[in-house]
Structures are given as C-alpha cells and as structure tokens.
Amino acid sequence: MNQYETVFILTPVLSDEQMKETAAKFKKVLTDKGAEIINEEAWGLKKMAYAIQKKSTGFYCLVEFKAEPEVIKTLETAFRRDEKVIRFQTVKLDKYAVEYAEKRRAKLGKKEEA
C-alpha cells in the first residue's frame, strides 16, 4: 500500500453541513475500496489565487490515506462526477513527504491541545 494525500476544493455556495457531507462521501469512497484514512483536515473557506468557474473562493479539504494504486482512479472518477468539486489533486507521498506529514500532524496536535 502506498500513502497518498489529496486536496480538493468545493464550491463556496455550500453550507458547512453540505461541505462536511461531501467530504464524508469521498472518505466513504476510499474506505469502501479498502483504503485506510490517516488524517483529514478541513481548511475552510479560502480565497483562490485566480477565479475558477467564476468563483474566487472555495472550501479546501485535505485527506491523507494509504491505499492501493487502483483506488486513486475510483476516487478521481468520483471527484469528476460531483459538480460540487471545483478542483482536486492527489499526490503519492515518498518517504520524506510521509515523514514531513507526520511532523506536521504532531505540530497541529500540540496546537489544538494548547
């Protein structure tokens, strides 16, 4: 199993509840295919560098997971089929990126405790 990180941007016209439901739908696609979700983060509504589909903001979400390579094709098909998704990108993490992600999660965990 490889470790991956995917970031997707959802349309800003959604409510917080709809955004969470949509993110949960994509997590379910992963878990149904046998992926193990390591971390998820909702970065919230952010301004984009340039307008996409005449929208200048979007809800950013990050999901880190371990999965077989064929799961990525299923996930990206689900992204393309959902009209709420503006953009998405999935990256396979090498050993250095995995190490960095672990340090970043540990640092975020310490901030939340304080």
Secondary structure as the mmCIF struct_conf table of DSSP 4:
data_model
#
loop_
_struct_conf.conf_type_id
_struct_conf.id
_struct_conf.beg_label_comp_id
_struct_conf.beg_label_asym_id
_struct_conf.beg_label_seq_id
_struct_conf.end_label_comp_id
_struct_conf.end_label_asym_id
_struct_conf.end_label_seq_id
STRN STRN1 ASN A 2 LEU A 10
TURN_TY1_P TURN_TY1_P1 PRO A 12 VAL A 13
BEND BEND1 LEU A 14 LEU A 14
HELX_RH_AL_P HELX_RH_AL_P1 ASP A 16 ASP A 32
TURN_TY1_P TURN_TY1_P2 LYS A 33 GLY A 34
STRN STRN2 GLU A 36 ILE A 52
TURN_TY1_P TURN_TY1_P3 GLN A 53 LYS A 54
STRN STRN3 LYS A 55 ALA A 67
HELX_RH_AL_P HELX_RH_AL_P2 PRO A 69 ARG A 81
TURN_TY1_P TURN_TY1_P4 GLU A 83 LYS A 84
STRN STRN4 VAL A 85 LYS A 92
HELX_RH_AL_P HELX_RH_AL_P3 LYS A 95 GLU A 113
#
